[in-house]
């Protein structure tokens, strides 16, 4: 059974998270103290950690850093402040995802599932049949059927949008230049130019980003190209 540890000092939030995870077939434990939560995370055999940032005595950043130093499991950081997300992203703590309070429990569950699936895939334990599906950031990409689901809802993608998305997720955390993307997806001989890439990146962001104006997943690297963050 998949075991999840929730480190959260607000009882009502922790219980809501636990209840939804349990409804979805996960085993979930709550730890309201940061210190205890850290020890439990390091000692126990959890598959995923949901970690609040604002905890008394020790903050979530430090807990995240210490868990990551020892464990290769998904860590989802929960923050009450949106601005904090940018800060924590820059810290390179090794968290896999960030959720801002208030969040919908179904969004939490979708992300938990996506991260577990991704780790499972990285560990090479997925069945051959499932390997055609890539999960990332709540997005599921079926490579053979060429269908995309975002938070479990199917979203239509054009051929080129699909190719572009696939290209990004297959090269995570790498900067891809507009020229590389154009060459890869449209080919040298095709009509159009690299500005096509810009247009398609914008369309992609409108579909996959919560706020396309300040993208979290598909970032612009000024003067270099784009990077898909995992
Ligand atoms: Ca808190």
py3Dmol code that shows the C-alpha trace and the ligand (Angstrom):
import py3Dmol

protein = """\
ATOM      1  CA  UNK A   1       0.000   0.000   0.000  1.00  0.00           C
ATOM      2  CA  UNK A   2       1.198   3.483  -0.827  1.00  0.00           C
ATOM      3  CA  UNK A   3       2.049   5.363   2.354  1.00  0.00           C
ATOM      4  CA  UNK A   4       1.987   9.128   2.586  1.00  0.00           C
ATOM      5  CA  UNK A   5       3.206  11.280   5.449  1.00  0.00           C
ATOM      6  CA  UNK A   6       1.517  14.641   5.996  1.00  0.00           C
ATOM      7  CA  UNK A   7       3.587  17.084   8.041  1.00  0.00           C
ATOM      8  CA  UNK A   8       1.144  19.859   8.883  1.00  0.00           C
ATOM      9  CA  UNK A   9       0.385  21.720  12.100  1.00  0.00           C
ATOM     10  CA  UNK A  10      -3.113  22.858  11.104  1.00  0.00           C
ATOM     11  CA  UNK A  11      -5.283  19.945  12.110  1.00  0.00           C
ATOM     12  CA  UNK A  12      -8.245  20.765   9.865  1.00  0.00           C
ATOM     13  CA  UNK A  13      -6.041  20.970   6.753  1.00  0.00           C
ATOM     14  CA  UNK A  14      -4.122  17.838   7.673  1.00  0.00           C
ATOM     15  CA  UNK A  15      -7.329  15.887   8.217  1.00  0.00           C
ATOM     16  CA  UNK A  16      -8.827  17.087   4.964  1.00  0.00           C
ATOM     17  CA  UNK A  17      -5.697  15.955   3.125  1.00  0.00           C
ATOM     18  CA  UNK A  18      -5.680  12.611   4.893  1.00  0.00           C
ATOM     19  CA  UNK A  19      -9.367  11.966   4.227  1.00  0.00           C
ATOM     20  CA  UNK A  20      -9.053  12.647   0.517  1.00  0.00           C
ATOM     21  CA  UNK A  21      -5.949  10.549   0.205  1.00  0.00           C
ATOM     22  CA  UNK A  22      -7.647   7.679   2.022  1.00  0.00           C
ATOM     23  CA  UNK A  23     -10.736   7.926  -0.188  1.00  0.00           C
ATOM     24  CA  UNK A  24      -8.346   7.525  -3.110  1.00  0.00           C
ATOM     25  CA  UNK A  25      -6.832   4.373  -1.703  1.00  0.00           C
ATOM     26  CA  UNK A  26      -3.707   5.747  -0.042  1.00  0.00           C
ATOM     27  CA  UNK A  27      -2.590   5.201   3.508  1.00  0.00           C
ATOM     28  CA  UNK A  28      -1.940   8.578   5.114  1.00  0.00           C
ATOM     29  CA  UNK A  29      -0.425   9.558   8.456  1.00  0.00           C
ATOM     30  CA  UNK A  30      -0.407  12.994  10.027  1.00  0.00           C
ATOM     31  CA  UNK A  31       2.429  14.468  12.017  1.00  0.00           C
ATOM     32  CA  UNK A  32       1.791  17.957  13.413  1.00  0.00           C
ATOM     33  CA  UNK A  33       5.293  18.592  14.745  1.00  0.00           C
ATOM     34  CA  UNK A  34       8.040  19.466  12.320  1.00  0.00           C
ATOM     35  CA  UNK A  35      10.811  17.759  14.296  1.00  0.00           C
ATOM     36  CA  UNK A  36       8.793  14.583  14.762  1.00  0.00           C
ATOM     37  CA  UNK A  37       7.709  14.711  11.142  1.00  0.00           C
ATOM     38  CA  UNK A  38      11.308  14.893   9.997  1.00  0.00           C
ATOM     39  CA  UNK A  39      12.331  11.910  12.134  1.00  0.00           C
ATOM     40  CA  UNK A  40       9.327   9.952  11.006  1.00  0.00           C
ATOM     41  CA  UNK A  41      10.020  10.751   7.352  1.00  0.00           C
ATOM     42  CA  UNK A  42      13.618   9.596   7.672  1.00  0.00           C
ATOM     43  CA  UNK A  43      12.800   6.460   9.649  1.00  0.00           C
ATOM     44  CA  UNK A  44       9.631   5.327   7.922  1.00  0.00           C
ATOM     45  CA  UNK A  45       9.107   3.799   4.515  1.00  0.00           C
ATOM     46  CA  UNK A  46       6.873   6.467   3.012  1.00  0.00           C
ATOM     47  CA  UNK A  47       6.234   6.767  -0.702  1.00  0.00           C
ATOM     48  CA  UNK A  48       5.567  10.501  -0.622  1.00  0.00           C
ATOM     49  CA  UNK A  49       5.719  13.437   1.806  1.00  0.00           C
ATOM     50  CA  UNK A  50       3.320  16.384   1.933  1.00  0.00           C
ATOM     51  CA  UNK A  51       5.087  19.113   3.816  1.00  0.00           C
ATOM     52  CA  UNK A  52       3.779  22.420   5.137  1.00  0.00           C
ATOM     53  CA  UNK A  53       6.325  25.244   5.136  1.00  0.00           C
ATOM     54  CA  UNK A  54       5.122  27.246   8.116  1.00  0.00           C
ATOM     55  CA  UNK A  55       5.653  24.983  11.092  1.00  0.00           C
ATOM     56  CA  UNK A  56       6.634  25.948  14.621  1.00  0.00           C
ATOM     57  CA  UNK A  57      10.320  25.522  15.646  1.00  0.00           C
ATOM     58  CA  UNK A  58      11.601  24.162  12.340  1.00  0.00           C
ATOM     59  CA  UNK A  59      10.442  25.277   8.927  1.00  0.00           C
ATOM     60  CA  UNK A  60       9.515  23.168   5.946  1.00  0.00           C
ATOM     61  CA  UNK A  61      12.568  24.303   3.960  1.00  0.00           C
ATOM     62  CA  UNK A  62      14.940  22.702   6.424  1.00  0.00           C
ATOM     63  CA  UNK A  63      12.841  19.557   6.692  1.00  0.00           C
ATOM     64  CA  UNK A  64      12.701  19.279   2.914  1.00  0.00           C
ATOM     65  CA  UNK A  65      16.451  19.686   2.599  1.00  0.00           C
ATOM     66  CA  UNK A  66      17.121  16.995   5.184  1.00  0.00           C
ATOM     67  CA  UNK A  67      14.643  14.509   3.740  1.00  0.00           C
ATOM     68  CA  UNK A  68      15.996  15.052   0.232  1.00  0.00           C
ATOM     69  CA  UNK A  69      19.555  14.463   1.436  1.00  0.00           C
ATOM     70  CA  UNK A  70      18.565  10.936   2.453  1.00  0.00           C
ATOM     71  CA  UNK A  71      15.478   9.894   0.561  1.00  0.00           C
ATOM     72  CA  UNK A  72      14.534   9.651  -3.070  1.00  0.00           C
ATOM     73  CA  UNK A  73      10.786  10.090  -2.698  1.00  0.00           C
ATOM     74  CA  UNK A  74       8.463  12.847  -3.954  1.00  0.00           C
ATOM     75  CA  UNK A  75       8.103  15.849  -1.647  1.00  0.00           C
ATOM     76  CA  UNK A  76       5.182  18.247  -2.121  1.00  0.00           C
ATOM     77  CA  UNK A  77       5.616  21.570  -0.348  1.00  0.00           C
ATOM     78  CA  UNK A  78       2.513  23.405   0.814  1.00  0.00           C
ATOM     79  CA  UNK A  79       2.600  27.156   1.240  1.00  0.00           C
ATOM     80  CA  UNK A  80       0.036  29.694   2.399  1.00  0.00           C
ATOM     81  CA  UNK A  81       1.692  32.434   0.357  1.00  0.00           C
ATOM     82  CA  UNK A  82       1.962  32.553  -3.379  1.00  0.00           C
ATOM     83  CA  UNK A  83       5.076  34.758  -3.242  1.00  0.00           C
ATOM     84  CA  UNK A  84       6.800  32.132  -1.177  1.00  0.00           C
ATOM     85  CA  UNK A  85       6.572  29.684  -4.060  1.00  0.00           C
ATOM     86  CA  UNK A  86       8.998  31.743  -6.185  1.00  0.00           C
ATOM     87  CA  UNK A  87      11.373  31.978  -3.276  1.00  0.00           C
ATOM     88  CA  UNK A  88      11.383  28.271  -2.571  1.00  0.00           C
ATOM     89  CA  UNK A  89      11.768  27.391  -6.219  1.00  0.00           C
ATOM     90  CA  UNK A  90      14.994  29.364  -6.234  1.00  0.00           C
ATOM     91  CA  UNK A  91      16.348  27.592  -3.186  1.00  0.00           C
ATOM     92  CA  UNK A  92      16.825  24.287  -4.938  1.00  0.00           C
ATOM     93  CA  UNK A  93      15.661  22.283  -1.957  1.00  0.00           C
ATOM     94  CA  UNK A  94      14.776  19.280  -4.016  1.00  0.00           C
ATOM     95  CA  UNK A  95      11.020  19.569  -3.621  1.00  0.00           C
ATOM     96  CA  UNK A  96       9.022  18.073  -6.471  1.00  0.00           C
ATOM     97  CA  UNK A  97       6.049  20.390  -6.405  1.00  0.00           C
ATOM     98  CA  UNK A  98       4.519  23.346  -4.632  1.00  0.00           C
ATOM     99  CA  UNK A  99       0.888  23.822  -3.702  1.00  0.00           C
ATOM    100  CA  UNK A 100      -0.609  27.074  -2.475  1.00  0.00           C
ATOM    101  CA  UNK A 101      -3.283  27.111   0.227  1.00  0.00           C
ATOM    102  CA  UNK A 102      -6.183  27.042  -0.230  1.00  0.00           C
ATOM    103  CA  UNK A 103      -6.078  24.192  -2.739  1.00  0.00           C
ATOM    104  CA  UNK A 104      -8.738  21.801  -3.848  1.00  0.00           C
ATOM    105  CA  UNK A 105      -8.319  18.322  -2.374  1.00  0.00           C
ATOM    106  CA  UNK A 106      -8.826  16.784  -5.804  1.00  0.00           C
ATOM    107  CA  UNK A 107      -5.933  18.836  -7.153  1.00  0.00           C
ATOM    108  CA  UNK A 108      -3.781  17.572  -4.306  1.00  0.00           C
ATOM    109  CA  UNK A 109      -4.741  13.971  -5.046  1.00  0.00           C
ATOM    110  CA  UNK A 110      -4.075  14.446  -8.780  1.00  0.00           C
ATOM    111  CA  UNK A 111      -0.611  15.785  -8.038  1.00  0.00           C
ATOM    112  CA  UNK A 112       0.146  13.046  -5.563  1.00  0.00           C
ATOM    113  CA  UNK A 113      -0.785  10.455  -8.189  1.00  0.00           C
ATOM    114  CA  UNK A 114       1.274  12.172 -10.867  1.00  0.00           C
ATOM    115  CA  UNK A 115       4.389  12.328  -8.711  1.00  0.00           C
ATOM    116  CA  UNK A 116       4.087   8.767  -7.537  1.00  0.00           C
ATOM    117  CA  UNK A 117       3.695   7.657 -11.148  1.00  0.00           C
ATOM    118  CA  UNK A 118       6.723   9.670 -12.192  1.00  0.00           C
ATOM    119  CA  UNK A 119       8.922   8.187  -9.475  1.00  0.00           C
ATOM    120  CA  UNK A 120       7.695   4.750 -10.300  1.00  0.00           C
ATOM    121  CA  UNK A 121       8.587   5.342 -13.919  1.00  0.00           C
ATOM    122  CA  UNK A 122      12.019   6.684 -13.020  1.00  0.00           C
ATOM    123  CA  UNK A 123      12.599   3.632 -10.871  1.00  0.00           C
ATOM    124  CA  UNK A 124      11.969   1.536 -13.945  1.00  0.00           C
ATOM    125  CA  UNK A 125       9.181  -0.453 -12.362  1.00  0.00           C
ATOM    126  CA  UNK A 126       6.427   0.487 -14.736  1.00  0.00           C
ATOM    127  CA  UNK A 127       4.962  -2.094 -17.008  1.00  0.00           C
ATOM    128  CA  UNK A 128       5.719  -1.940 -20.705  1.00  0.00           C
ATOM    129  CA  UNK A 129       2.146  -1.013 -21.432  1.00  0.00           C
ATOM    130  CA  UNK A 130       2.256   2.045 -19.245  1.00  0.00           C
ATOM    131  CA  UNK A 131       5.527   3.312 -20.611  1.00  0.00           C
ATOM    132  CA  UNK A 132       3.705   5.018 -23.411  1.00  0.00           C
ATOM    133  CA  UNK A 133       2.205   7.429 -20.915  1.00  0.00           C
ATOM    134  CA  UNK A 134       4.191  10.246 -19.382  1.00  0.00           C
ATOM    135  CA  UNK A 135       2.949  11.973 -16.222  1.00  0.00           C
ATOM    136  CA  UNK A 136       4.263  15.308 -15.133  1.00  0.00           C
ATOM    137  CA  UNK A 137       2.812  18.243 -13.179  1.00  0.00           C
ATOM    138  CA  UNK A 138      -0.688  16.770 -13.302  1.00  0.00           C
ATOM    139  CA  UNK A 139      -0.391  16.351 -17.069  1.00  0.00           C
ATOM    140  CA  UNK A 140      -0.716  12.892 -18.543  1.00  0.00           C
ATOM    141  CA  UNK A 141       0.520  12.430 -22.092  1.00  0.00           C
ATOM    142  CA  UNK A 142      -0.449   9.290 -23.959  1.00  0.00           C
ATOM    143  CA  UNK A 143       2.231   9.019 -26.606  1.00  0.00           C
ATOM    144  CA  UNK A 144       0.588   6.372 -28.742  1.00  0.00           C
ATOM    145  CA  UNK A 145      -2.953   7.747 -28.649  1.00  0.00           C
ATOM    146  CA  UNK A 146      -1.606  11.329 -28.775  1.00  0.00           C
ATOM    147  CA  UNK A 147      -4.024  12.444 -26.107  1.00  0.00           C
ATOM    148  CA  UNK A 148      -3.376  14.809 -23.234  1.00  0.00           C
ATOM    149  CA  UNK A 149      -5.183  14.952 -19.905  1.00  0.00           C
ATOM    150  CA  UNK A 150      -4.583  17.830 -17.541  1.00  0.00           C
ATOM    151  CA  UNK A 151      -5.722  17.154 -13.979  1.00  0.00           C
ATOM    152  CA  UNK A 152      -7.717  14.246 -15.380  1.00  0.00           C
ATOM    153  CA  UNK A 153      -9.555  16.298 -17.992  1.00  0.00           C
ATOM    154  CA  UNK A 154      -8.826  15.750 -21.638  1.00  0.00           C
ATOM    155  CA  UNK A 155      -7.493  18.851 -23.382  1.00  0.00           C
ATOM    156  CA  UNK A 156      -7.268  18.983 -27.187  1.00  0.00           C
ATOM    157  CA  UNK A 157      -3.810  19.598 -28.617  1.00  0.00           C
ATOM    158  CA  UNK A 158      -2.946  20.269 -32.250  1.00  0.00           C
ATOM    159  CA  UNK A 159      -0.300  18.040 -33.843  1.00  0.00           C
ATOM    160  CA  UNK A 160       2.446  20.615 -33.431  1.00  0.00           C
ATOM    161  CA  UNK A 161       1.404  21.548 -29.903  1.00  0.00           C
ATOM    162  CA  UNK A 162       1.507  17.876 -28.989  1.00  0.00           C
ATOM    163  CA  UNK A 163       4.931  17.417 -30.577  1.00  0.00           C
ATOM    164  CA  UNK A 164       6.234  20.484 -28.789  1.00  0.00           C
ATOM    165  CA  UNK A 165       4.903  19.349 -25.401  1.00  0.00           C
ATOM    166  CA  UNK A 166       6.364  15.882 -25.927  1.00  0.00           C
ATOM    167  CA  UNK A 167       9.718  17.342 -26.906  1.00  0.00           C
ATOM    168  CA  UNK A 168       9.805  19.410 -23.711  1.00  0.00           C
ATOM    169  CA  UNK A 169       8.832  16.598 -21.360  1.00  0.00           C
ATOM    170  CA  UNK A 170      11.373  14.272 -22.949  1.00  0.00           C
ATOM    171  CA  UNK A 171      14.095  16.836 -22.272  1.00  0.00           C
ATOM    172  CA  UNK A 172      13.235  18.030 -18.771  1.00  0.00           C
ATOM    173  CA  UNK A 173      15.271  20.771 -17.114  1.00  0.00           C
ATOM    174  CA  UNK A 174      17.245  21.395 -20.303  1.00  0.00           C
ATOM    175  CA  UNK A 175      17.335  24.650 -22.192  1.00  0.00           C
ATOM    176  CA  UNK A 176      16.074  24.137 -25.736  1.00  0.00           C
ATOM    177  CA  UNK A 177      16.642  26.950 -28.206  1.00  0.00           C
ATOM    178  CA  UNK A 178      13.934  28.110 -30.591  1.00  0.00           C
ATOM    179  CA  UNK A 179      16.123  26.925 -33.454  1.00  0.00           C
ATOM    180  CA  UNK A 180      16.466  23.445 -31.964  1.00  0.00           C
ATOM    181  CA  UNK A 181      12.727  23.218 -31.397  1.00  0.00           C
ATOM    182  CA  UNK A 182      11.900  24.469 -34.866  1.00  0.00           C
ATOM    183  CA  UNK A 183      14.312  22.055 -36.474  1.00  0.00           C
ATOM    184  CA  UNK A 184      13.034  19.185 -34.369  1.00  0.00           C
ATOM    185  CA  UNK A 185       9.331  19.720 -34.841  1.00  0.00           C
ATOM    186  CA  UNK A 186       8.847  21.611 -38.060  1.00  0.00           C
ATOM    187  CA  UNK A 187      11.987  20.538 -39.851  1.00  0.00           C
ATOM    188  CA  UNK A 188      14.354  22.608 -41.945  1.00  0.00           C
ATOM    189  CA  UNK A 189      12.279  22.468 -45.058  1.00  0.00           C
ATOM    190  CA  UNK A 190       8.997  23.597 -43.641  1.00  0.00           C
ATOM    191  CA  UNK A 191       7.537  27.004 -44.284  1.00  0.00           C
ATOM    192  CA  UNK A 192       7.643  29.463 -41.428  1.00  0.00           C
ATOM    193  CA  UNK A 193      10.401  30.427 -39.078  1.00  0.00           C
ATOM    194  CA  UNK A 194      11.380  30.339 -35.438  1.00  0.00           C
ATOM    195  CA  UNK A 195       8.641  32.822 -34.515  1.00  0.00           C
ATOM    196  CA  UNK A 196       6.280  29.867 -35.006  1.00  0.00           C
ATOM    197  CA  UNK A 197       7.912  28.356 -31.941  1.00  0.00           C
ATOM    198  CA  UNK A 198       7.094  31.452 -29.863  1.00  0.00           C
ATOM    199  CA  UNK A 199       3.456  31.276 -30.927  1.00  0.00           C
ATOM    200  CA  UNK A 200       3.195  27.581 -30.079  1.00  0.00           C
ATOM    201  CA  UNK A 201       4.932  27.992 -26.734  1.00  0.00           C
ATOM    202  CA  UNK A 202       2.314  30.629 -25.861  1.00  0.00           C
ATOM    203  CA  UNK A 203      -0.501  28.258 -26.807  1.00  0.00           C
ATOM    204  CA  UNK A 204       1.092  25.478 -24.805  1.00  0.00           C
ATOM    205  CA  UNK A 205       1.359  27.679 -21.744  1.00  0.00           C
ATOM    206  CA  UNK A 206      -2.299  28.624 -22.033  1.00  0.00           C
ATOM    207  CA  UNK A 207      -3.097  24.935 -21.761  1.00  0.00           C
ATOM    208  CA  UNK A 208      -0.655  23.677 -19.169  1.00  0.00           C
ATOM    209  CA  UNK A 209       0.144  26.621 -16.908  1.00  0.00           C
ATOM    210  CA  UNK A 210      -2.091  27.841 -14.114  1.00  0.00           C
ATOM    211  CA  UNK A 211      -0.944  31.371 -14.856  1.00  0.00           C
ATOM    212  CA  UNK A 212       0.351  31.547 -18.450  1.00  0.00           C
ATOM    213  CA  UNK A 213       1.635  35.084 -17.833  1.00  0.00           C
ATOM    214  CA  UNK A 214       4.094  33.829 -15.235  1.00  0.00           C
ATOM    215  CA  UNK A 215       4.790  30.253 -16.260  1.00  0.00           C
ATOM    216  CA  UNK A 216       6.075  27.826 -13.648  1.00  0.00           C
ATOM    217  CA  UNK A 217       6.686  24.794 -15.800  1.00  0.00           C
ATOM    218  CA  UNK A 218       7.661  26.106 -19.195  1.00  0.00           C
ATOM    219  CA  UNK A 219      10.085  28.908 -18.471  1.00  0.00           C
ATOM    220  CA  UNK A 220      11.717  31.357 -20.823  1.00  0.00           C
ATOM    221  CA  UNK A 221      15.477  31.460 -20.446  1.00  0.00           C
ATOM    222  CA  UNK A 222      16.280  34.870 -21.820  1.00  0.00           C
ATOM    223  CA  UNK A 223      18.581  34.821 -24.788  1.00  0.00           C
ATOM    224  CA  UNK A 224      18.731  31.019 -24.778  1.00  0.00           C
ATOM    225  CA  UNK A 225      15.326  29.469 -25.272  1.00  0.00           C
ATOM    226  CA  UNK A 226      12.924  27.553 -23.068  1.00  0.00           C
ATOM    227  CA  UNK A 227      13.228  25.109 -20.228  1.00  0.00           C
ATOM    228  CA  UNK A 228      10.610  22.642 -19.023  1.00  0.00           C
ATOM    229  CA  UNK A 229      11.047  22.275 -15.259  1.00  0.00           C
ATOM    230  CA  UNK A 230      10.363  19.021 -13.504  1.00  0.00           C
TER     231      UNK A 230
END
"""
ligand_1 = """\
1
CA
Ca 1.419 25.711 9.159
"""
view = py3Dmol.view(width=600, height=400)
view.addModel(protein, "pdb")
view.setStyle({"model": 0}, {"cartoon": {"style": "trace"}})
view.addModel(ligand_1, "xyz")
view.setStyle({"model": 1}, {"stick": {}})
view.zoomTo()
view.show()
